[in-house]
């Protein structure tokens, strides 16, 4: 026997004899990417291979600050992908959903989880490639990271046999500052969307490299919550994201709260002047500053329905408000899921002392101060008798205006061209079910199956026992997401048992899935439809006409 053939036979025999041991070592087999090879490791709890801290762009520092991201440098040899990269610069806050090992501007990294395979050929055989789920975190565009443990992808990847990717994107002024000078220097005339451009660059990296991790680059689902849900809406209408994903899921995304170019310029100029940068040298001045010079406490325009920072309608990268563009048919026509929680904003009850005790008179006065002459017509659509506390009327108003109505508007418009599925997460068995209800982001650990998360906010608001009781709902949510990633339809097989039928939305039946201990789809009620239609016909600026809101400004674009 020739020497080469003899060596090959020995290697094959060794692999057959030592099958289980070889399989355990499969996660350490290097994966080649466009930048070089990376070696991952086996997750300690689930049969998943994990690759942490993979750079998808050069560090956006120095001359690359406040510019669109560029591909990272190549490297020689094999790098170990064992540690998360730094989270993007932000203020550490319990409401951001977790903690990172470090924070800084060198933060454009992503993480990959894939099911551990006993067949190394699985990566290279196209017919065996797995669906890809790319997660975009929330945090009001000022906080969050793909490394937070609530977004750990090991459980979701193994249960649903999918490749899960989480990414970082720039936050605050570093991710969303708009200036005329920045628009002029950009090749496409864009400004104020660097954080979303990071997401597009990450999706390009996924397109080019995910096959090496066993994923199918032609079956990519983007999903995100809160600011991540808004990001998904932005990606749906951005020409630069077209073709990079094939399904989209927006969870609690207030997709009308974008910044107009004029408002972005005003905010950007004021911010730059505050940093001592103005005139012809404004960009060189901003790029010469230390990271710590960028103020993290940018404020929040809650009373005008806005956010501290948001994507900018610059006319190129983001041609218009996503809800408007989708209603005009100018978007990526892919299957979609839009979801909210029943009591999104009631979490503010724990941040404002005494709010839960406000009387009807106090709440009515607040509503009048915010909405001015709209108050009588608006308040006629709500009955205090339907709510446990008076303040819950105000939160219902805010939930339905900011979260539910954009989802309704998109479903009404997009369902004619492609499947759209609506859900509302109603499960509320937390530490304070009557006070907080099914609060904002409560559905996230159910989608990831991260019931054992150590995130401080989640531990504060929900007990380990409550999550254990909700585990079957979590498995159901994971299976819906897994089916959707595979086929664009959340219906289909479950890992154990069947799933309640989730009909696609259409303007005749208007069905929404209500996720709870008894999950079922039901039509939207007449009172809900009346409110959604009322809000649909008015911009935020037209709703908030009271004296209190006029002091706070306005964020939504027409």
C-alpha positions in Angstrom: 0.0 0.0 0.0 1.3 3.4 -0.9 2.3 5.6 2.1 -0.4 8.3 1.4 -3.2 5.7 1.2 -1.9 4.0 4.3 -1.9 7.2 6.3 -5.4 8.0 5.1 -6.7 4.6 6.1 -5.2 5.0 9.6 -6.8 8.4 10.1 -10.2 7.1 8.9 -9.9 4.1 11.2 -9.0 6.4 14.2 -12.0 8.6 13.5 -14.4 5.6 13.4 -12.9 4.0 16.6 -12.9 7.3 18.6 -16.2 8.6 17.3 -17.7 10.2 20.5 -14.4 11.7 21.5 -13.8 13.1 18.0 -17.3 14.5 18.0 -16.7 16.3 21.3 -13.7 18.0 19.8 -15.7 19.1 16.7 -16.3 22.6 18.2 -12.6 23.3 18.3 -12.2 22.7 14.5 -11.2 26.1 13.1 -13.7 27.8 10.8 -12.3 29.9 7.9 -13.7 33.3 7.4 -12.9 36.1 4.9 -10.6 37.6 7.6 -8.9 34.4 8.7 -9.6 31.2 10.8 -11.3 31.1 14.2 -11.5 28.3 16.8 -14.6 28.1 19.0 -15.5 25.9 21.9 -18.3 23.6 23.2 -20.9 25.2 25.4 -21.0 23.9 28.9 -24.8 23.5 29.1 -26.1 22.8 25.6 -24.6 20.8 22.6 -23.7 24.0 20.8 -20.4 25.3 19.3 -19.7 28.9 20.4 -17.6 31.5 18.6 -17.3 34.8 20.5 -15.8 38.1 19.6 -15.5 37.8 15.8 -14.7 41.2 14.3 -17.0 42.2 11.4 -15.6 45.7 10.9 -12.5 47.7 11.7 -12.6 49.6 15.1 -14.6 52.8 14.3 -12.1 55.1 16.0 -10.0 58.0 15.0 -10.7 58.9 11.3 -13.3 56.1 11.2 -15.4 57.6 13.9 -18.8 58.8 12.7 -18.3 57.0 9.4 -19.8 53.9 7.8 -18.0 50.7 8.9 -15.4 49.1 6.7 -14.4 45.4 6.7 -11.8 44.3 9.2 -8.2 43.4 8.5 -7.1 39.9 7.7 -5.0 37.8 10.0 -2.7 34.9 9.7 -3.0 31.6 11.5 -5.9 30.6 13.8 -7.4 32.9 16.4 -9.3 31.7 19.4 -12.9 33.0 19.6 -13.4 32.4 23.3 -14.2 35.8 24.7 -16.8 38.4 23.9 -15.6 41.7 22.4 -16.2 44.9 24.3 -19.8 46.3 24.3 -20.2 49.6 22.5 -19.7 52.8 24.6 -22.7 53.3 26.9 -23.7 54.1 30.5 -24.0 50.9 32.5 -27.7 50.7 33.4 -29.8 47.9 34.9 -32.5 48.6 32.3 -30.1 47.8 29.5 -30.7 44.1 30.2 -27.2 43.0 31.2 -23.6 43.8 31.8 -20.5 43.4 29.6 -16.9 42.7 30.5 -15.8 46.0 29.0 -17.1 49.0 27.0 -15.5 51.1 24.4 -15.5 52.3 20.8 -13.6 49.2 19.5 -16.9 47.2 19.7 -17.9 45.9 16.3 -17.9 42.2 17.0 -20.4 39.4 16.6 -21.0 36.0 18.2 -22.1 32.7 16.6 -23.8 29.7 18.1 -24.4 26.5 16.0 -25.6 23.0 17.0 -22.7 20.6 17.6 -22.5 18.3 14.7 -21.0 14.8 14.5 -20.5 15.2 10.8 -17.8 17.7 9.8 -19.2 17.6 6.2 -22.4 19.3 7.5 -20.7 22.7 7.1 -19.9 22.2 3.4 -23.0 20.4 2.1 -25.4 23.0 1.0 -28.4 20.8 1.4 -27.6 20.4 5.1 -27.1 24.1 5.9 -29.2 25.5 8.7 -31.4 28.6 8.9 -29.7 31.7 10.4 -31.1 34.0 13.1 -29.4 37.4 13.5 -30.4 39.2 16.7 -30.4 43.0 17.1 -30.7 44.1 20.8 -32.7 46.9 22.3 -31.8 49.6 24.7 -33.1 52.8 23.3 -30.1 53.2 21.0 -28.1 54.1 24.0 -27.5 50.7 25.6 -27.3 47.0 25.0 -24.8 44.4 23.7 -24.9 41.1 21.8 -22.9 39.6 24.6 -25.6 40.0 27.4 -26.5 36.7 28.8 -30.2 37.2 28.1 -29.3 36.9 24.4 -27.2 33.7 24.8 -28.0 31.7 21.6 -27.0 28.2 22.7 -30.4 27.0 23.8 -32.2 28.5 20.7 -29.6 27.1 18.3 -29.7 23.6 19.6 -33.5 23.3 20.1 -34.3 24.8 16.7 -31.3 23.5 14.8 -30.4 26.9 13.6 -27.3 29.2 13.6 -27.8 32.1 15.9 -25.8 35.3 15.6 -25.7 38.3 17.9 -24.0 41.6 17.1 -23.0 44.9 18.5 -23.7 48.3 16.9 -22.7 51.8 17.8 -24.9 53.7 20.3 -25.8 57.3 21.3 -24.1 60.1 19.5 -21.4 57.8 18.2 -24.0 55.8 16.4 -26.7 58.4 15.5 -25.3 61.9 15.3 -26.3 63.8 12.2 -24.5 66.8 10.7 -24.5 68.4 7.3 -20.7 68.0 7.2 -21.1 64.2 7.8 -23.6 63.9 5.0 -21.3 65.8 2.6 -18.3 63.5 3.2 -20.3 60.2 2.9 -20.2 58.6 -0.5 -23.9 58.0 -0.5 -24.9 61.3 1.2 -26.0 59.6 4.4 -25.8 60.7 8.0 -27.1 59.8 11.5 -27.3 56.1 10.9 -23.9 54.7 11.7 -25.4 52.2 14.2 -27.7 50.8 11.6 -24.9 50.7 9.0 -23.0 48.5 11.5 -26.0 46.1 11.4 -25.8 46.1 7.6 -22.1 45.4 7.7 -22.7 42.5 10.1 -25.3 41.1 7.7 -22.8 41.4 4.8 -20.3 39.4 7.0 -23.0 36.8 7.6 -23.7 36.5 3.9 -20.0 36.0 3.1 -19.1 33.7 6.0 -22.0 32.0 7.7 -21.8 28.9 5.4 -18.6 28.0 7.1 -20.5 27.7 10.4 -23.1 25.5 8.9 -25.6 28.3 8.1 -27.5 29.0 5.0 -26.7 32.5 3.6 -29.9 32.4 1.6 -32.1 31.8 4.6 -31.4 34.6 7.1 -33.9 36.0 9.6 -33.3 39.3 11.3 -35.1 39.7 14.6 -34.8 42.3 17.4 -36.7 43.9 20.3 -37.4 47.6 21.2 -34.6 49.6 19.5 -33.7 46.3 17.8 -37.3 46.1 16.6 -37.0 49.7 15.2 -33.8 48.6 13.6 -35.6 45.7 11.8 -38.1 48.2 10.5 -35.3 50.4 9.2 -33.6 47.5 7.5 -36.9 46.6 5.8 -36.9 49.9 4.0 -33.2 50.7 3.6 -31.9 50.1 0.1 -28.5 49.1 1.5 -30.0 46.2 3.4 -31.9 44.8 0.5 -31.2 41.1 -0.2 -29.3 40.5 3.0 -32.2 38.8 4.9 -35.2 36.8 4.0 -37.5 37.0 7.0 -38.0 39.7 9.6 -39.3 39.8 13.2 -39.9 43.0 15.1 -40.6 42.7 18.8 -42.0 45.9 20.5 -40.5 48.1 17.9 -42.0 51.7 17.9 -41.3 52.0 14.2 -42.6 55.5 13.7 -40.2 57.1 16.1 -37.5 58.2 13.6 -35.7 61.5 13.6 -36.2 63.8 10.7 -33.1 65.2 9.0 -33.8 68.7 10.3 -34.3 67.5 13.8 -31.1 65.4 13.5 -29.1 68.4 12.4 -30.4 70.5 15.3 -29.5 67.8 17.8 -26.2 67.1 16.2 -25.1 70.8 16.1 -26.2 71.3 19.7 -24.3 68.2 20.8 -21.1 69.2 18.9 -21.2 72.7 20.3 -21.6 71.3 23.8 -18.4 69.4 23.1 -16.6 72.6 21.9 -16.7 71.6 18.3 -18.2 74.0 15.6 -17.4 75.6 12.3 -15.3 74.3 9.6 -13.3 72.0 11.9 -16.2 70.3 13.5 -15.5 66.9 12.2 -11.7 66.9 13.0 -12.6 68.3 16.4 -15.1 65.5 17.1 -12.7 62.8 15.9 -9.9 64.2 18.1 -12.0 63.8 21.3 -11.5 61.0 23.8 -14.3 58.5 24.0 -15.1 59.6 27.5 -15.8 63.1 26.2 -19.0 61.9 24.6 -21.8 62.6 27.0 -23.8 59.4 27.7 -26.8 61.1 29.4 -28.5 62.4 26.4 -32.0 62.6 27.9 -35.2 61.1 26.8 -38.1 62.8 25.0 -40.7 60.4 26.5 -43.4 63.0 26.8 -43.3 63.8 23.1 -43.3 60.1 22.1 -39.6 60.2 21.2 -36.3 58.7 22.1 -32.9 60.2 23.0 -31.3 58.9 19.8 -32.9 57.2 16.8 -32.2 56.5 13.1 -32.3 59.6 10.9 -34.4 59.9 7.8 -31.5 61.2 5.7 -33.1 60.5 2.3 -30.6 57.9 1.2 -29.8 55.1 3.7 -33.2 55.7 5.3 -35.3 57.2 2.5 -38.4 57.9 4.8 -40.3 56.8 7.8 -40.5 53.0 7.7 -44.2 52.8 8.4 -44.9 55.3 5.6 -42.7 53.5 3.2 -44.2 50.1 3.9 -47.7 51.6 3.4 -46.4 52.8 0.0 -45.0 49.4 -0.9 -41.4 50.6 -0.8 -39.8 47.8 1.3 -38.3 44.4 1.2 -41.2 42.1 0.7 -40.4 39.2 3.0 -42.4 37.3 5.6 -42.7 39.3 8.8 -43.7 38.9 12.5 -44.7 41.9 14.6 -45.2 41.5 18.3 -45.8 43.5 21.4 -46.3 42.8 25.1 -49.7 43.6 26.6 -48.4 46.1 29.2 -45.2 47.5 27.5 -44.7 50.7 29.4 -46.0 49.8 32.8 -42.5 49.1 33.9 -42.2 52.9 34.4 -44.3 52.3 37.5 -41.2 51.2 39.4 -39.2 54.2 38.1 -41.5 57.0 39.2 -42.5 56.8 42.9 -46.2 57.0 43.7 -47.3 56.7 40.0 -49.3 53.6 40.8 -51.4 55.6 43.3 -52.4 58.4 41.0 -56.1 59.2 41.0 -58.4 59.5 38.0 -58.2 63.2 38.2 -54.4 63.2 38.2 -54.3 60.9 35.2 -57.0 62.9 33.3 -55.1 66.1 33.9 -51.9 64.5 32.6 -53.6 63.3 29.5 -55.0 66.7 28.9 -51.7 68.4 29.4 -50.1 66.0 26.9 -52.8 65.9 24.2 -54.6 69.2 24.6 -57.8 69.5 22.5 -57.5 65.8 21.5 -58.0 64.7 25.1 -61.9 64.5 25.1 -62.1 62.4 22.0 -59.1 60.3 23.1 -60.3 59.7 26.6 -63.8 58.7 25.3 -62.1 55.6 23.9 -61.0 54.4 27.3 -63.1 53.5 30.4 -61.4 53.6 33.8 -63.7 50.7 34.8 -61.8 48.4 32.4 -58.5 48.9 34.3 -57.2 47.9 37.7 -55.7 51.4 38.4 -56.2 54.8 36.8 -52.6 55.0 35.7 -53.1 51.9 33.7 -55.4 53.9 31.3 -52.4 56.2 30.5 -50.2 53.2 29.9 -52.8 51.5 27.7 -52.9 54.8 25.7 -49.1 54.9 25.4 -48.8 51.2 24.6 -51.4 51.3 21.8 -50.2 54.5 20.3 -46.4 53.8 20.4 -46.2 50.1 20.0 -49.4 48.5 18.8 -50.5 51.0 16.2 -47.3 50.9 14.0 -47.6 47.1 14.0 -51.2 47.3 13.0 -50.4 49.8 10.3 -47.7 47.7 8.8 -49.8 44.5 9.0 -52.7 46.2 7.2 -50.4 47.4 4.4 -47.9 44.6 4.0 -50.2 41.6 4.3 -51.4 42.1 0.8 -48.0 41.3 -0.6 -46.5 38.8 1.8 -47.3 36.9 5.0 -47.5 39.0 8.2 -48.1 37.5 11.7 -49.1 39.5 14.7 -48.7 38.4 18.4 -49.3 39.9 21.8 -47.4 38.5 24.8 -49.9 38.4 27.7 -48.1 36.1 30.2 -47.5 38.1 33.4 -46.6 35.7 36.3 -43.8 37.8 37.6 -43.0 39.2 41.0 -45.5 42.0 40.6 -48.2 40.8 38.1 -50.8 43.4 38.9 -48.3 46.3 39.0 -46.1 45.5 36.0 -48.2 43.1 33.9 -46.6 41.7 30.8 -44.0 44.4 30.7 -41.6 45.6 28.0 -39.0 42.9 27.1 -40.6 40.2 29.1 -40.9 38.1 25.9 -37.2 38.2 25.2 -36.0 35.4 27.5 -38.9 33.2 26.2 -37.7 33.6 22.6 -34.1 32.7 23.6 -35.0 30.1 26.2 -32.7 32.0 28.5 -34.8 31.3 31.6 -31.6 30.9 33.7 -30.4 34.4 32.8 -28.4 36.3 35.4 -29.5 39.7 34.0 -30.2 41.9 37.0 -33.4 43.5 35.6 -34.9 40.2 34.8 -34.0 38.7 38.2 -35.5 41.8 39.9 -38.8 41.5 38.1 -39.3 37.8 37.7 -38.4 34.9 40.0 -36.7 31.6 38.9 -39.9 29.8 39.9 -42.0 32.0 37.6 -39.8 31.4 34.7 -39.9 27.6 35.4 -43.7 27.8 35.3 -43.5 29.7 32.0 -41.0 27.3 30.4 -43.6 25.6 28.2 -44.5 29.0 26.8 -40.8 29.6 26.2 -40.5 26.3 24.3 -43.6 27.3 22.2 -42.1 30.7 21.4 -38.8 29.2 20.4 -40.5 26.7 18.1 -42.5 29.4 16.5 -39.3 31.4 15.8 -37.5 28.3 14.6 -40.3 27.4 12.2 -40.4 31.0 10.9 -36.6 31.0 10.4 -36.9 27.8 8.4 -39.9 28.5 6.2 -41.2 32.0 6.8 -44.2 30.5 8.5 -44.3 30.1 12.4 -46.6 27.2 12.1 -45.3 23.7 11.9 -43.7 21.0 14.1 -42.7 21.6 17.6 -39.9 19.8 19.4 -42.5 18.2 21.7 -46.2 18.2 20.7 -48.1 20.6 18.5 -48.3 24.3 18.3 -51.5 26.4 18.5 -52.4 27.5 15.0 -51.2 31.0 14.2 -53.0 32.4 11.2 -51.4 35.1 9.0 -52.9 38.5 9.4 -55.3 39.9 6.8 -57.6 43.0 6.8 -60.7 40.8 7.0 -60.1 38.5 9.9 -57.4 40.7 11.6 -56.2 37.7 13.8 -53.5 38.1 16.4 -51.9 35.4 18.5 -52.3 36.0 22.3 -49.4 34.2 24.1 -50.3 33.0 27.5 -50.9 29.8 29.4 -53.7 29.2 27.0 -52.3 30.5 23.7 -54.8 31.2 21.0 -55.4 33.4 18.0 -58.4 35.9 18.1 -59.5 38.8 16.0 -58.7 42.3 17.2 -61.6 43.7 19.2 -63.7 46.6 18.0 -62.3 49.0 20.7 -58.8 48.1 19.8 -59.5 48.7 16.1 -61.1 52.1 16.9 -58.0 53.2 18.8 -55.5 51.9 16.2 -57.4 53.7 13.4 -57.5 56.9 15.4 -53.7 56.8 16.0 -53.1 55.7 12.4 -54.7 58.8 11.1 -52.5 61.1 13.2 -48.8 61.6 13.6 -47.3 61.8 17.1 -47.1 65.6 16.6 -50.8 65.7 15.9 -51.6 63.6 19.0 -49.3 65.5 21.4 -50.6 69.1 21.2 -50.8 69.9 24.9 -48.6 72.5 26.7 -46.5 69.8 28.4 -45.6 68.0 25.1 -44.7 71.3 23.4 -42.0 71.9 26.0 -40.5 68.5 25.1 -40.2 68.8 21.4 -41.1 66.2 18.7 -39.2 63.3 17.3 -41.5 61.5 14.9 -41.2 62.3 11.2 -44.2 62.5 9.0 
